Amino acid sequence: MKDRTLRSGYLIGLLLAVFCSTPVSAYKVISQNGNEVRWNGDKVRFVVSANGSDDFHNGRDGAGSELDEFTVINRSFGTWQTLVGNELSILDGGKVNAVETGMDGENTIVFVENNWRGLPFHPPEGALAVTISSFDFSKGRIVDSDIHFNGEYFDWALVDDPSEQGAVDLASIATHEIGHFLGLEHSSEDPGERNVVLRDAAMYYSSRPGDISQRELNDDDRKGVTHIYPSNEAAVLQPALYQVSPSSLVNSYQGGVVELSISGANFRANCSFKLVKTRCSNCSDITAVAVNTNGSTATAWFDVTGQPAGSYDLMVYNTTQKTDNLPNAVEILEGNYRNFGYNVNQVQPAAEPVEEYTYTGCGLVRGVEANTGNWGWLLALGAVAWSWRRRRG
């Protein structure tokens, strides 16, 4: 494996197979310390390992044309390209002889047919695919992104026939992983998600063999990627934050989800809100799980379950560059959530730490920090998604 020396950090977006059943959108953009990330410049190039897949079942598109795995991946990139338009040109760099990936600017896509568990990030057998993205968070910049498909434990196909229901649909999983490649996080990591917009998004955290639902982008996916790569960004107004106040726990949610009422100006219909921990150089931001705005006021819901106690800034994003910050707007206390001293709701305790992957059917274990130096990971166990960040010193 090539050396992957990071300037600031990287995140691994991983999609696991699921083998059990389970009006407001809120896309999530990868960020840290309030800095959302994107590809800088007006173009990004990807390459695909010429080895391809050992067992890909060629399928046919709507016109009856037979497609190989390289064409399917290319078309999945095209699904996103139609939305980012001229803001970012996604270029197919063709096939390369690479069998390994690294932070080399190549943005390589590979099918891993052997030693999947032996990869440096040790993904579980049930991981369908892993996207490793390297960032310079201080500049809000994606540095490198590589996609790995699990060819050792799964068969791949363009699923278009009942006989292929046991295979994983490459078009669906590629579309999901390319969302991470472009800077999006999961729309939801709740196995019981009741918001149909979040559950039906290509960026929803779960999939299974035979599932083709994530081939197409829904409204949440579209809002997310056009937030990162907006057309005519210069015409987007600068937002302003004036005040925030707490309100009651939203009954339709569980645990520590709280509702904030926010006043300001120029809130774009496509805007997002985050809570950013003050005086913390490597803390994860808390993105609103749902947002409703009319331009000068907004209601945003945040899941503060198990989040570190302390003071948080509130940030609004009309785009990744058009933002405003309300310093020390919210304080999270142990066991309570409050705004400027007013106690509001009980916060659900943090999940117990775990040190290894523990599969629990469709269960979900939230953020855990293993005793492994600077390495940590977020596990959605037995369900869908895993992300892993590394930060220097």
C-alpha positions in Angstrom: 0.0 0.0 0.0 1.3 3.4 -0.9 2.2 5.8 1.9 -0.7 8.1 2.8 0.7 11.1 4.6 -2.1 13.5 5.5 -1.9 17.2 5.7 -5.0 17.4 7.9 -7.2 14.4 7.9 -9.1 11.8 6.0 -12.5 10.1 6.1 -13.5 6.7 5.1 -17.0 6.3 3.9 -18.0 2.6 4.0 -21.2 1.0 2.9 -22.2 -2.3 4.6 -24.6 -4.9 3.3 -27.9 -5.1 5.1 -29.6 -8.4 5.3 -32.6 -7.4 7.5 -35.7 -5.2 6.9 -35.9 -2.1 8.4 -41.2 17.0 4.1 -37.9 18.1 5.4 -34.5 17.3 3.9 -31.1 17.8 5.5 -28.2 16.7 3.4 -24.9 16.6 5.2 -21.6 17.9 3.9 -18.3 16.6 5.3 -16.8 19.2 7.6 -14.5 19.8 10.5 -14.1 23.0 12.7 -16.9 24.5 10.6 -15.0 24.1 7.3 -17.0 22.2 4.7 -15.0 20.5 2.0 -15.1 20.3 -1.8 -12.8 19.8 -4.7 -11.1 23.1 -5.5 -10.8 24.3 -9.1 -13.2 23.5 -11.9 -12.2 19.9 -12.6 -11.4 16.6 -11.0 -10.2 13.4 -12.6 -10.7 9.7 -11.7 -9.1 6.5 -13.0 -10.2 2.9 -12.8 -8.0 -0.1 -12.3 -7.8 -2.1 -15.5 -8.2 -5.3 -13.6 -11.9 -4.5 -13.1 -14.1 -7.1 -11.4 -13.4 -10.8 -11.5 -17.1 -11.7 -11.6 -19.1 -8.7 -12.9 -22.3 -9.8 -14.6 -22.7 -7.5 -17.6 -26.2 -6.0 -17.7 -28.2 -4.0 -20.2 -29.4 -0.4 -20.0 -32.9 0.8 -21.0 -31.9 0.8 -24.7 -30.7 -2.8 -24.5 -27.0 -2.0 -24.7 -24.7 -4.3 -22.8 -22.6 -2.5 -20.2 -19.3 -3.6 -18.5 -18.2 -2.4 -15.1 -16.2 0.5 -16.4 -19.1 1.9 -18.3 -21.4 1.5 -15.3 -19.0 3.4 -13.1 -18.6 6.2 -15.7 -22.4 6.5 -16.0 -22.7 6.8 -12.2 -20.3 9.7 -12.3 -22.4 11.2 -15.0 -25.5 11.0 -12.8 -23.8 13.5 -10.4 -22.2 15.5 -13.3 -25.6 16.6 -14.6 -26.1 18.4 -11.3 -22.7 20.0 -10.7 -22.7 21.3 -14.3 -19.9 23.7 -15.2 -18.9 24.2 -11.5 -16.9 21.0 -11.6 -16.0 18.8 -14.6 -15.6 15.2 -13.6 -13.1 13.7 -16.0 -12.7 10.0 -16.8 -8.9 9.4 -16.9 -9.3 5.9 -18.3 -7.9 2.6 -17.1 -4.6 2.3 -15.1 -2.6 -0.7 -14.0 -3.0 0.2 -10.3 -3.9 -2.4 -7.8 -3.2 -0.2 -4.7 -4.4 3.2 -3.7 -2.8 6.1 -1.9 -2.8 9.9 -1.5 -1.2 10.4 -4.9 -3.8 12.6 -6.7 -4.9 9.7 -8.9 -8.4 9.2 -7.4 -8.3 5.5 -8.1 -11.2 3.1 -8.2 -10.4 -0.6 -7.6 -12.2 -3.9 -7.1 -10.4 -5.7 -4.2 -10.7 -9.4 -5.0 -8.3 -10.8 -2.3 -7.2 -9.8 1.2 -10.1 -7.4 1.8 -9.7 -7.6 5.5 -6.0 -7.1 5.2 -6.3 -3.6 3.8 -4.7 -1.0 6.1 -8.1 0.2 7.3 -9.3 -3.4 8.0 -12.8 -3.1 6.7 -15.3 -5.8 7.8 -16.3 -8.6 5.5 -19.8 -7.1 5.2 -18.6 -3.8 3.8 -19.8 -3.4 0.2 -17.4 -0.5 -0.6 -15.1 1.9 1.0 -14.3 5.5 -0.1 -11.2 7.0 1.4 -11.1 10.8 1.1 -8.2 12.9 2.2 -8.7 16.5 3.2 -7.0 19.7 4.1 -9.8 20.9 6.5 -8.1 24.3 7.1 -8.7 25.2 3.5 -11.9 23.2 3.0 -10.3 21.2 0.3 -10.6 17.5 -0.8 -7.0 16.4 -1.6 -7.6 12.8 -2.8 -10.4 10.2 -3.0 -10.2 6.5 -3.7 -13.1 4.0 -4.0 -12.7 0.3 -3.1 -15.3 -2.3 -4.1 -15.4 -5.5 -2.1 -14.9 -8.2 -4.7 -13.8 -10.8 -2.3 -17.0 -11.3 -0.4 -19.6 -10.0 -2.9 -20.6 -10.6 -6.6 -21.2 -7.5 -8.6 -23.7 -6.9 -11.5 -25.8 -4.4 -13.2 -28.9 -6.0 -11.7 -31.5 -6.3 -14.4 -32.7 -9.9 -14.0 -34.2 -11.9 -11.2 -31.3 -14.4 -11.4 -28.9 -11.6 -10.2 -30.8 -10.7 -7.0 -27.9 -12.2 -5.0 -25.4 -9.8 -6.6 -24.7 -6.2 -5.6 -25.9 -3.6 -8.0 -22.8 -1.7 -9.1 -24.7 1.3 -10.4 -26.4 1.8 -7.0 -23.2 1.5 -4.9 -21.0 3.5 -7.2 -23.6 6.3 -7.2 -23.5 6.3 -3.4 -19.7 6.2 -3.1 -19.3 9.0 -5.6 -21.4 11.1 -3.3 -18.7 10.7 -0.7 -16.1 11.3 -3.4 -17.8 14.7 -4.0 -18.0 15.7 -0.3 -21.3 14.4 1.0 -21.9 12.4 4.1 -24.9 10.1 4.7 -28.4 11.5 4.5 -29.2 9.5 7.6 -27.6 6.7 9.7 -30.8 5.7 11.4 -31.9 2.1 10.5 -35.5 3.1 11.4 -35.5 6.4 9.5 -39.0 7.7 9.1 -38.3 10.7 6.9 -38.9 9.2 3.4 -36.7 11.8 1.7 -33.7 10.9 3.8 -34.4 7.2 3.6 -34.8 7.1 -0.1 -31.7 9.2 -0.8 -28.7 7.7 -2.7 -26.7 8.8 0.3 -28.8 6.8 2.8 -26.4 4.6 4.7 -27.7 1.2 3.9 -28.0 -1.2 0.9 -28.2 -4.9 0.2 -27.6 -7.3 -2.7 -30.2 -6.9 -5.4 -31.2 -3.4 -4.3 -31.2 -0.9 -7.2 -32.8 2.0 -5.3 -29.7 4.2 -5.0 -29.0 4.4 -8.7 -31.0 7.6 -8.9 -30.6 10.8 -6.9 -33.5 12.2 -5.0 -34.2 15.7 -3.7 -31.9 15.5 -0.7 -29.0 14.3 -2.9 -29.6 17.1 -5.4 -29.8 19.8 -2.6 -26.6 18.5 -1.1 -24.4 18.4 -4.2 -25.7 21.7 -5.5 -24.9 23.3 -2.1 -21.3 22.2 -2.5 -21.0 23.1 -6.2 -23.7 25.8 -6.8 -24.3 27.4 -10.2 -23.4 31.1 -10.2 -22.1 31.1 -6.6 -21.3 34.8 -6.9 -25.0 35.6 -7.0 -25.7 33.8 -3.8 -26.3 36.2 -0.9 -24.2 36.2 2.2 -26.3 34.9 5.1 -26.4 36.6 8.6 -27.2 35.1 12.0 -28.8 37.3 14.7 -30.2 35.1 17.4 -31.0 31.5 18.4 -33.3 30.2 21.1 -34.2 26.6 22.3 -37.6 24.9 22.1 -39.1 21.6 23.1 -37.9 18.1 22.1 -39.5 17.1 18.8 -41.8 14.2 19.5 -41.2 12.5 16.2 -37.6 12.0 17.1 -36.0 9.9 19.8 -33.1 10.6 22.2 -31.4 13.9 22.3 -32.8 15.6 19.2 -33.6 19.3 20.0 -35.2 22.1 18.0 -33.6 25.5 17.6 -35.4 28.6 16.5 -33.0 30.8 14.5 -33.4 34.4 13.2 -31.2 36.1 10.7 -31.2 37.2 7.1 -30.7 35.8 3.6 -31.1 32.2 4.5 -31.1 30.3 1.2 -33.7 27.6 0.7 -30.9 25.2 0.3 -28.9 26.4 3.4 -27.6 24.1 6.2 -26.8 24.7 9.8 -24.0 23.2 12.0 -23.0 23.4 15.7 -19.2 23.7 15.9 -17.4 23.0 19.2 -15.3 26.0 20.3 -11.7 25.6 21.2 -11.4 22.1 19.7 -9.1 21.5 16.7 -10.3 18.0 15.9 -13.9 17.7 17.0 -16.6 16.6 14.5 -19.3 19.2 13.6 -22.9 18.5 14.4 -25.0 19.0 11.3 -28.7 19.7 11.6 -30.8 16.6 10.9 -33.6 18.7 9.4 -34.0 22.3 8.5 -37.0 24.5 7.6 -36.5 28.2 6.6 -38.3 31.1 5.1 -35.3 33.4 4.5 -35.2 35.4 7.7 -36.1 32.7 10.3 -35.3 29.0 10.4 -36.1 26.0 12.5 -33.3 23.4 12.8 -33.2 20.1 14.6 -29.9 18.8 16.0 -29.1 15.4 17.4 -26.9 16.1 20.4 -27.0 12.6 21.8 -23.7 11.7 23.4 -22.0 14.9 22.1 -19.1 16.4 24.1 -20.2 19.0 26.7 -19.1 22.6 26.1 -19.8 25.7 24.1 -20.7 25.5 20.4 -20.8 28.1 17.7 -23.8 28.1 15.4 -23.0 28.3 11.7 -25.2 28.8 8.6 -24.0 27.9 5.1 -25.7 29.2 2.0 -22.8 27.5 0.1 -19.5 26.1 1.4 -18.1 29.7 1.0 -21.1 31.9 1.9 -21.4 31.4 5.7 -21.9 33.2 9.0 -21.0 32.3 12.5 -22.8 33.1 15.9 -20.0 32.5 18.5 -20.8 30.6 21.7 -24.4 30.3 20.7 -25.2 27.0 22.3 -23.9 25.1 25.3 -24.3 21.4 25.7 -24.1 20.2 29.3 -23.8 16.7 30.7 -27.3 15.3 30.7 -29.0 18.6 29.5 -29.2 20.8 26.5 -29.4 24.5 27.1 -29.1 27.8 25.2 -27.7 30.8 27.1 -28.4 29.2 30.5 -32.0 27.9 29.9 -32.3 24.2 30.4 -34.4 22.5 27.8 -34.2 18.8 27.3 -32.6 15.7 28.6 -29.9 14.3 26.4 -29.6 10.5 25.9 -26.4 9.2 27.4 -23.5 8.3 25.1 -23.2 4.7 23.8 -20.8 2.5 25.7 -17.4 2.3 24.0 -16.5 -0.8 22.0 -13.1 -1.9 20.7 -14.0 -4.2 17.9 -16.7 -4.6 15.2 -19.7 -6.2 16.9 -22.4 -7.1 14.5 -25.9 -6.8 16.0 -28.3 -7.5 13.3 -29.8 -4.1 12.3 -28.5 -2.5 15.5 -26.5 0.8 15.5 -23.7 1.7 17.8 -22.8 5.4 17.8 -19.4 7.2 17.8 -16.7 5.2 19.6 -13.1 6.0 20.1 -10.8 3.0 20.1 -7.6 3.0 22.1 -5.4 3.2 19.0 -3.5 6.5 19.3 -4.9 9.1 16.9 -7.2 6.7 15.1 -10.9 6.7 15.7 -14.0 5.4 13.9 -17.7 5.8 13.8 -19.5 2.4 13.4 -22.9 1.6 12.2 -22.8 -2.0 13.1 -24.6 -4.7 11.2 -26.3 -2.0 9.2 -24.6 0.4 6.9 -21.9 2.9 7.3 -18.5 3.4 8.9 -16.3 6.5 8.7 -12.8 6.8 10.0 -10.8 10.0 10.4 -7.1 10.5 11.1 -5.7 13.8 12.3 -2.1 14.8 12.9 -0.7 15.3 16.4 
